[in-house]
C-alpha cells in the first residue's frame, strides 16, 4: 500500500488514542504530510513493530503537529557497535540498581563525574574522545524483554516488580554535561557530568567508561604521533590486522583520524565515518608473479583517451634499459628482478592514476627502485603521474634518502619535471620513538604508515577513567583513600580554562556550581586540590567554560548538537596547536596546572575531615 508522495522524506510517529499501550506509537516512512492514514494502517504497522522488537532501541525527540495529529521526529542513531546495549555492563551495576530499587532510593537525584587521574604515555595532556558514542547510547537506552529476562535470571530472588521498573527505564530524566569532544583535557577535571535518578545513572557507568577510555587513549596516541612526525608529514593508520578484534580496529581507525591522522587502510571504517582511504599492495602481490609473460592485457589508454599503448610491458622494458645505461645511474644496479617488474607493470595497468609500489620485496636499490622508475616513466609518457613508493623494511633513513637521490637523478638526467618529488612512504612497526629517531638521523620519508604500536596503544594498556558519585539529593559526597590521587572532588562543579596574555591556556579551575565564574582581568586564587602549599594568583585574559549540555532528558531539550567527525578532528588539531610547547614535548614535559577555587578547596578539606573516621591510640 502506498503511504507517501514524492517530496522530502522524514520520520513520523502516529499517535492514536484508540490503540492501547505501545500500540499508540507507530513508526513509518513518509514523504509528505498530506496523508490519509486509516486505523487499519496503524494496526498493521503496530503489529509489525511489536513483533520485531525494532522500536525498543529508538528514543526519539518529537515535535507535535496539531494540524495533522502527527509527531515529527529527528533520530539520534544508536552506537556504531550494535553490541553496545544496556547489558554491556558489569554485574554489580545491576545488583546496585536492584538494591537501590529495593531500598526505595532508585529515583534519588544523583551527580556523577567521569574523569581520569593521570595523563597517558608519560605525557602531560590527553585528547577527549568517545562523547558522541555515549550520547548515541543514551538516546537509545532501553532494555528489551529478552535482556530483562536475562537480568532476572542473573539476580536470583529478585522481585518481578523490579523487572517492571527496568521495563520502563529510559534516560528521559538524565542530563549530561561534557567538555566538547576533541578537546585537550587534564586529570581530575570532569570530562562528563551525568545527573539523574541514581538507579539509571548507575547503569550508564560501565558503558560510558568503555566508550571513553579506549577512544581517548588511542586519540591521544595518534596526537602524540602527529606531534613527533610534524605537520608536513602524512600519517596513515594501518592497524586493522593488529587491533584487538573488530571493534578495536574500527574504533582505532575512527579515533586515530580524530587525533590527527590523515587516512586509514580500514575499508569498513572509511565507509562508516568518511575517513580518507589509502592502500596499495603487499609483498604477496609482488612475489605472485614469475615473469612478464603472465600479463595478458598489455594495453594502456592515455589519460586523455587520445592515444593507446598496445604493449605497455615492452614500453616499460625500454625505459628500464634507458635507466640502466644512464651515466649517473649505471653503477647503482645492473639486472633487476623481472618478476617484480612484472608485478609493478601489472599493478600500474590496473591503477595507472594511483600507482604506488612496495619496493623492498627483493632489494630496494638494486631492483625495487629501478623497476618502479621504469614503470613510472612509462606511465608518464601517457599522461599519468605515479604517486611514489613504500618501504616496509631495512634502514628507513638511509633507504629513503637513497631513493630520493635516485628520483632526483632521474628527473635531472631524463628531463622529467617533478619526478624527484615522488612520495616516499615508510611502514614496518613504526612508533613515536622510531619516528623521533628518524628525525634525528635525517630522512626523506613523506608519509608514515603506522599500525601495531598505534592501535594497540602498546606503551599503555588503558587510560583509567573513573565514574564517581559526587552528589546525591543535593548532598555532596566524597570518596577517600590513603592514596591522595584517588580522593574524589565532591559536589556538582563548574570547570573553566583560563588563558594568559600569549593566548595559551594557563590553568583549568573547578569551582562550586553556585560560585561566580572567573572574570577576564580579575585576579583569582587557584589552589591545588590537595597540596596546601601549591597555589598561585592568575589574572586571566580569556575565560572558557568547559562543560556544555549534550543531553537534557531528550534530544529536543536545549543542548549542543553532536558535531561531525571532521569537526571534532578540526577542534582537536586546533586545540593541540594552541598548547604551550613545553606541555607537549616528549621528554620531561611541563605539567599543566589543574586547580580548584579557594572556596572549593576549603569545602573539600572540610568534608574530608568530616567523613574520615578518627583513630584512637591505646
C-alpha positions in Angstrom: 0.0 0.0 0.0 1.3 3.5 -0.9 1.6 5.8 2.1 3.7 8.5 0.6 4.0 11.0 -2.2 7.2 12.3 -3.8 8.5 15.2 -1.6 11.2 15.2 1.0 11.4 12.1 3.3 11.1 12.3 7.1 10.3 10.1 10.1 6.8 10.2 11.5 5.0 8.8 14.6 1.3 8.3 14.5 -0.4 8.6 17.8 -3.9 7.1 18.2 -5.9 7.4 21.3 -7.9 4.4 20.2 -4.9 2.0 20.5 -3.7 1.0 23.9 -0.2 0.9 25.3 2.7 0.6 22.9 0.2 0.4 20.0 -0.2 4.2 20.4 3.1 4.8 18.8 3.9 3.7 15.3 6.8 4.5 13.0 7.0 4.5 9.3 8.5 6.5 6.4 6.5 9.2 4.6 7.4 11.8 2.1 4.6 14.2 2.6 2.4 15.4 5.5 -0.7 15.5 3.4 -1.6 11.8 4.2 -4.8 9.9 4.6 -4.0 7.2 7.3 -6.5 4.7 8.4 -6.9 2.8 11.6 -6.0 -0.4 9.6 -2.7 1.1 8.6 -2.0 1.9 12.2 -2.9 -1.7 13.3 -0.7 -3.3 10.6 2.4 -1.2 11.5 1.9 -1.6 15.2 1.7 -5.3 14.9 4.9 -5.4 12.8 6.9 -3.2 15.3 5.7 -5.0 18.4 6.7 -8.4 17.0 10.0 -7.4 15.6 11.1 -5.5 18.7 12.6 -3.0 16.4 11.4 0.1 18.1 12.8 -0.7 21.5 16.2 0.9 20.9 14.8 4.1 19.4 14.3 7.0 21.8 13.4 10.0 19.6 12.5 13.6 20.1 9.2 14.7 18.9 7.5 17.9 17.7 3.8 18.0 17.8 1.9 18.8 14.6 -1.6 19.9 15.7 -3.0 20.1 12.2 -2.2 16.5 11.3 -2.2 14.9 14.7 1.3 13.6 13.9 4.5 13.8 15.8 7.6 14.6 13.7 10.9 13.2 14.9 14.6 13.5 14.4 16.5 10.4 15.1 19.8 10.1 17.0 21.3 6.9 15.7 22.4 4.2 18.0 26.1 3.4 18.8 28.3 2.4 16.0 28.8 -1.1 17.6 25.4 -2.9 18.0 26.9 -4.8 21.0 26.8 -1.5 23.0 23.5 -2.2 24.8 22.4 -1.8 28.4 23.8 -5.3 29.0 27.3 -4.1 28.2 27.7 -3.7 31.9 29.3 -5.1 35.0 27.0 -7.3 37.0 27.4 -5.0 40.1 25.7 -2.2 38.2 22.5 -4.3 38.1 23.0 -5.6 41.7 23.3 -1.9 42.8 20.3 -0.9 40.7 18.2 -3.7 42.4 19.4 -2.7 45.8 18.6 1.0 45.1 15.2 0.0 44.0 14.6 -2.3 46.9 15.6 0.5 49.3 13.4 3.0 47.5 16.4 5.1 46.5 16.4 4.5 42.8 14.8 7.8 41.9 17.1 9.9 44.2 18.8 12.6 42.1 22.5 11.9 41.7 25.5 13.5 40.1 28.5 11.5 38.8 31.8 12.8 37.4 33.6 10.9 34.7 37.3 11.8 34.8 40.8 10.3 34.7 43.7 10.6 37.2 46.8 10.6 35.2 47.8 11.5 31.6 48.9 8.6 29.5 52.2 7.7 27.8 54.2 9.7 30.2 52.9 12.9 28.7 51.0 15.9 30.1 47.9 16.1 28.0 45.1 13.9 26.8 42.6 14.1 24.0 38.9 13.6 25.0 37.1 11.2 22.6 34.0 9.0 22.7 31.4 11.5 23.7 29.3 11.1 20.5 29.0 7.3 21.1 27.9 8.0 24.7 25.1 10.3 23.6 24.0 7.8 21.0 23.9 5.1 23.6 22.0 7.4 26.0 19.5 8.4 23.4 18.7 4.8 22.6 18.9 3.3 26.1 16.1 0.8 26.5 16.2 -2.8 27.9 14.4 -5.3 25.7 12.2 -8.1 27.2 15.0 -10.6 26.4 17.5 -8.5 28.2 15.3 -8.1 31.2 14.7 -11.8 31.4 18.4 -12.4 31.4 18.9 -9.8 34.2 16.2 -11.6 36.2 18.0 -14.9 35.8 21.3 -13.3 36.8 19.7 -11.9 40.0 18.2 -15.0 41.8 15.4 -14.0 44.2 14.8 -10.6 42.6 11.2 -9.4 42.6 9.1 -9.3 39.5 8.3 -5.7 40.2 11.9 -4.8 39.6 11.5 -6.2 36.1 8.6 -3.8 35.6 10.9 -1.0 36.8 13.6 -2.0 34.2 11.0 -2.2 31.5 10.0 1.4 31.9 13.6 2.6 32.3 15.0 5.2 29.9 17.1 8.4 30.0 14.4 10.9 29.9 15.3 12.3 33.3 19.1 12.2 32.7 21.3 15.2 31.9 24.8 15.1 30.5 27.3 18.0 30.6 30.6 17.4 28.9 33.7 19.0 27.6 33.4 19.1 23.8 34.9 16.0 22.1 38.3 16.6 20.6 39.3 18.9 23.4 42.7 18.7 25.1 41.9 17.7 28.7 43.7 17.1 32.0 43.5 14.9 35.1 40.8 15.4 37.7 38.7 17.8 35.6 35.4 16.1 34.8 35.1 15.1 31.1 31.4 14.4 31.7 29.0 15.2 34.5 26.0 12.9 34.5 22.9 13.8 36.5 19.7 11.8 37.0 18.0 9.1 39.1 20.7 7.1 40.7 19.1 3.8 39.5 19.5 4.6 35.8 22.7 6.6 36.0 24.5 3.7 37.7 23.7 1.6 34.6 25.5 4.1 32.5 28.8 3.8 34.3 30.4 0.8 32.6 29.2 1.6 29.0 30.4 5.3 29.3 33.8 4.2 30.7 34.1 1.6 27.9 33.2 4.1 25.2 35.5 6.9 26.6 38.6 5.0 27.9 39.9 3.5 24.7 38.7 6.3 22.4 40.6 8.9 24.4 43.6 6.7 24.8 44.0 6.0 21.1 43.2 9.6 20.1 45.9 10.8 22.4 48.3 8.2 21.0 47.5 9.4 17.5 48.1 13.1 18.6 51.5 12.2 20.0 52.5 10.5 16.8 51.3 13.6 14.9 53.4 15.8 17.1 56.6 13.9 16.7 56.1 13.4 12.9 55.3 17.1 12.3 52.6 18.9 10.4 54.1 18.4 7.0 54.1 14.5 7.0 51.1 12.3 6.1 50.1 9.8 8.7 48.3 6.7 7.7 46.7 4.3 10.1 47.5 0.7 9.1 46.4 -1.2 12.2 43.3 -3.2 11.4 45.1 -6.6 11.2 46.9 -6.0 14.6 44.0 -4.4 16.6 42.2 -6.2 19.4 39.3 -7.5 17.5 36.9 -5.9 15.0 35.7 -3.2 17.4 39.3 -2.4 18.3 40.1 -2.0 14.6 37.0 0.2 13.8 37.4 2.4 16.9 41.1 2.8 16.4 40.6 4.0 12.8 38.0 6.5 13.9 39.9 7.9 16.8 43.3 7.9 15.1 41.7 10.1 12.4 40.2 12.3 15.2 43.7 12.6 16.7 45.3 13.9 13.6 46.0 11.0 11.2 45.2 11.7 7.5 43.8 8.3 6.3 43.2 4.7 7.1 43.6 1.4 5.3 40.4 0.1 7.1 37.7 -0.1 4.4 34.9 -0.6 6.9 36.0 2.5 8.9 36.3 4.6 5.8 32.7 3.7 4.8 31.3 4.2 8.3 33.0 7.5 9.1 34.0 9.0 5.8 37.7 8.7 6.6 40.1 9.0 3.5 41.2 5.5 2.4 44.7 4.6 1.4 46.5 1.4 0.5 48.5 -0.2 -2.3 49.7 -3.9 -2.4 51.6 -6.3 -0.3 54.7 -8.5 -0.8 52.4 -11.3 -1.8 51.3 -9.5 -4.9 54.9 -8.9 -6.0 56.0 -12.5 -5.3 52.9 -14.0 -7.0 54.4 -13.0 -10.4 57.1 -15.1 -12.1 57.6 -13.1 -15.4 56.1 -10.5 -17.6 54.7 -13.3 -19.8 51.8 -13.6 -17.2 50.5 -10.2 -18.2 47.7 -10.9 -20.6 46.2 -7.5 -21.2 49.1 -5.2 -22.1 47.0 -2.3 -23.4 47.1 1.1 -21.7 44.9 4.1 -22.9 46.4 7.5 -22.3 44.9 9.7 -19.5 43.2 12.0 -22.1 41.9 9.0 -24.1 43.5 10.2 -27.3 46.3 7.6 -27.7 46.8 3.9 -26.8 49.8 1.9 -26.0 49.3 -1.6 -27.3 52.2 -3.1 -25.5 52.8 -1.3 -22.2 55.1 -4.1 -21.0 57.6 -3.5 -23.8 57.4 0.2 -23.2 58.4 -0.3 -19.5 61.3 -2.5 -20.5 62.5 0.1 -22.9 62.6 2.7 -20.1 64.4 0.2 -17.8 67.2 -0.1 -20.3 67.4 3.7 -20.6 67.8 4.0 -16.8 70.3 1.1 -16.8 72.6 2.8 -19.3 72.2 6.3 -17.8 75.7 7.6 -16.9 74.7 8.7 -13.4 72.7 5.6 -12.5 74.7 2.7 -14.1 76.8 2.0 -11.1 73.8 1.5 -8.8 72.2 -1.6 -10.3 72.7 -4.0 -13.2 69.9 -6.6 -13.7 66.7 -6.1 -11.7 64.2 -8.8 -10.6 61.9 -9.4 -13.6 59.1 -10.9 -11.6 59.0 -7.7 -9.5 58.9 -5.7 -12.7 56.0 -7.8 -13.9 54.1 -7.2 -10.7 54.7 -3.4 -10.9 53.7 -3.3 -14.5 50.5 -5.3 -13.9 49.6 -3.1 -10.9 50.2 0.0 -13.0 47.9 -1.3 -15.7 45.2 -1.8 -13.1 45.7 1.5 -11.4 47.5 3.9 -13.7 46.2 7.0 -11.9 47.3 5.9 -8.4 50.4 3.8 -9.0 52.4 3.3 -5.7 54.7 0.4 -5.4 56.1 -1.6 -2.5 59.8 -1.8 -3.4 61.5 -3.9 -0.7 60.4 -7.4 -1.7 63.8 -8.3 -3.1 66.3 -5.4 -3.0 65.3 -1.8 -2.7 68.1 0.0 -4.6 69.2 -2.8 -6.9 65.7 -3.8 -8.1 62.7 -2.1 -6.5 63.6 1.5 -7.2 64.8 1.0 -10.8 61.8 -1.2 -11.6 59.4 1.4 -10.1 61.1 4.2 -12.1 60.8 2.3 -15.3 57.0 1.8 -14.8 56.6 5.4 -13.6 58.4 6.8 -16.6 56.3 4.7 -19.0 53.1 5.9 -17.3 54.4 9.5 -17.6 54.5 9.1 -21.4 50.8 8.5 -21.4 49.8 11.4 -19.1 49.8 9.6 -15.8 51.8 10.6 -12.7 52.9 7.8 -10.4 52.4 8.5 -6.7 55.5 7.0 -5.2 56.9 4.1 -3.2 56.5 2.3 0.1 59.4 1.0 2.2 58.5 -1.7 4.7 61.9 -2.9 6.0 65.5 -2.0 6.3 67.2 1.2 7.3 64.4 3.6 6.5 66.6 6.8 6.9 69.2 5.5 4.5 66.9 3.9 2.0 64.5 6.9 1.8 67.5 9.2 1.2 69.0 7.0 -1.5 65.6 6.6 -3.1 65.1 10.4 -3.2 68.6 10.8 -4.7 67.7 8.3 -7.4 64.4 10.1 -8.2 66.2 13.4 -8.4 68.9 12.0 -10.7 66.2 10.6 -13.0 64.5 14.0 -13.1 67.7 15.7 -13.9 69.2 13.2 -16.4 65.9 12.4 -18.2 64.3 15.9 -18.0 61.2 14.7 -16.2 59.8 17.6 -14.2 58.6 16.7 -10.7 60.0 13.2 -10.7 62.2 13.9 -7.8 59.2 14.7 -5.6 57.8 11.2 -5.6 56.1 10.3 -2.3 58.2 8.0 0.0 56.0 6.1 2.5 57.6 4.1 5.3 56.0 1.4 7.4 57.4 -1.5 9.4 56.3 -1.4 13.1 56.8 2.3 13.5 56.1 4.2 16.7 56.9 7.5 18.4 60.4 6.5 19.2 61.4 5.3 15.7 59.9 8.4 14.1 61.8 10.6 16.5 65.0 8.7 15.8 64.4 9.1 12.0 64.0 12.8 12.5 67.3 13.0 14.3 69.1 10.9 11.7 67.6 12.8 8.8 65.4 11.1 6.2 63.3 11.6 3.1 60.1 10.0 4.2 56.9 11.9 3.3 54.3 9.6 4.9 54.3 7.1 7.7 52.1 4.0 7.8 51.7 3.1 11.5 49.8 0.1 12.8 50.6 -2.1 15.8 52.0 0.4 18.3 49.3 2.9 17.4 46.1 1.0 17.5 47.0 -1.3 20.4 48.4 1.6 22.5 51.3 -0.7 23.1 53.0 1.5 25.7 49.9 1.9 27.9 47.1 -0.5 28.2 44.3 1.8 29.4 43.6 5.4 30.3 42.0 4.6 33.6 38.9 6.8 33.6 36.6 6.5 36.6 33.0 7.4 37.3 32.5 8.7 40.8 29.4 9.8 42.8 29.9 13.5 43.8 26.4 14.4 45.0 23.1 12.8 45.8 19.9 14.6 46.8 21.9 17.8 46.8 24.3 16.4 49.4 28.0 16.4 48.3 29.8 13.1 48.6 33.5 12.3 48.7 35.5 9.1 48.1 38.5 8.9 50.4 41.7 6.9 50.1 45.1 6.6 51.6 46.3 7.3 48.1 45.6 11.0 47.7 45.4 10.7 43.9 42.3 8.6 44.4 40.4 11.1 46.5 37.4 12.4 44.6 36.5 16.1 44.4 32.9 16.4 45.8 29.8 18.3 44.7 28.4 19.5 41.4 31.1 21.7 39.9 31.7 24.1 37.0 35.0 24.0 35.1 36.9 26.8 33.4 40.0 27.2 31.3 42.0 30.4 32.0 44.2 31.8 29.2 47.2 34.1 29.5 48.5 37.1 27.5 50.1 34.9 24.9 46.9 33.1 24.1 48.0 29.8 25.7 45.9 28.0 28.4 47.4 28.6 31.8 45.3 26.6 34.2 42.0 24.7 34.5 40.0 25.6 37.6 37.0 23.9 39.2 34.5 25.8 41.3 31.3 25.1 43.2 28.2 25.2 41.0 26.9 28.4 42.6 30.2 30.3 42.7 30.5 33.3 40.4 32.6 32.5 37.3 36.1 33.8 36.8 36.2 37.2 35.1 38.7 38.5 32.5 41.3 40.8 34.1 40.2 39.9 37.6 42.8 38.4 40.0 41.9 34.9 41.1 43.5 32.5 43.6 44.0 29.0 42.1 44.7 26.2 44.6 45.9 22.6 44.1 43.0 20.4 45.3 45.1 18.5 47.9 48.5 20.2 48.3 48.2 23.2 50.7 51.4 24.8 49.6 50.7 24.8 45.8 48.7 27.9 45.0 49.0 30.9 42.6 47.2 34.0 41.6 46.0 34.2 37.9 44.7 37.2 36.0 43.0 35.6 33.0 42.9 37.3 29.6 40.2 34.9 28.4 37.9 32.5 30.3 36.3 29.5 28.7 33.7 27.4 30.5 34.4 23.8 29.7 31.2 21.8 30.4 28.4 22.1 27.9 25.0 20.4 27.9 24.8 17.5 25.4 21.7 15.8 26.8 18.8 17.2 28.7 16.4 14.3 29.1 15.6 14.1 25.3 17.1 15.3 22.1 14.7 18.2 21.8 16.0 19.9 25.0 18.3 22.9 24.6 21.6 21.2 24.1 24.8 21.2 22.0 24.4 19.4 18.7 26.7 16.4 18.1 29.4 17.6 15.7 30.7 15.6 12.7 33.9 13.6 13.0 35.5 16.1 10.7 34.5 19.0 13.0 35.8 17.1 16.1 39.1 16.4 14.3 39.5 20.1 13.4 38.8 21.0 17.0 41.5 18.6 18.2 44.1 19.9 15.8 43.3 23.5 16.7 43.5 22.8 20.4 46.8 20.9 20.2 48.3 23.7 18.1 47.2 26.2 20.9 49.0 24.4 23.7 52.3 25.7 25.1 55.1 23.7 23.5 56.7 22.7 26.8 53.5 20.9 27.8 53.6 19.0 24.5 57.2 17.8 24.3 58.0 14.1 24.5 60.7 14.2 27.2 60.1 15.9 30.6 57.0 17.9 29.6 55.9 20.6 32.0 52.8 19.6 33.9 49.7 21.6 33.2 48.1 23.1 36.3 44.7 21.9 37.4 43.2 23.7 40.4 40.2 24.5 42.5 38.8 27.8 43.8 39.6 28.8 47.3 36.0 28.1 48.4 36.0 24.6 46.9 39.4 23.9 48.4 38.1 24.7 51.9 35.0 22.6 51.3 36.9 19.6 50.1 39.0 19.5 53.2 36.1 20.2 55.5 34.2 17.3 54.0 37.3 15.1 54.1 37.7 15.7 57.9 34.0 15.2 58.4 33.9 11.8 56.6 37.2 10.4 57.7 37.0 8.3 60.9 39.1 9.5 63.8 41.5 6.9 65.1 42.2 6.1 68.8 45.6 5.3 70.2 45.9 2.9 73.2 
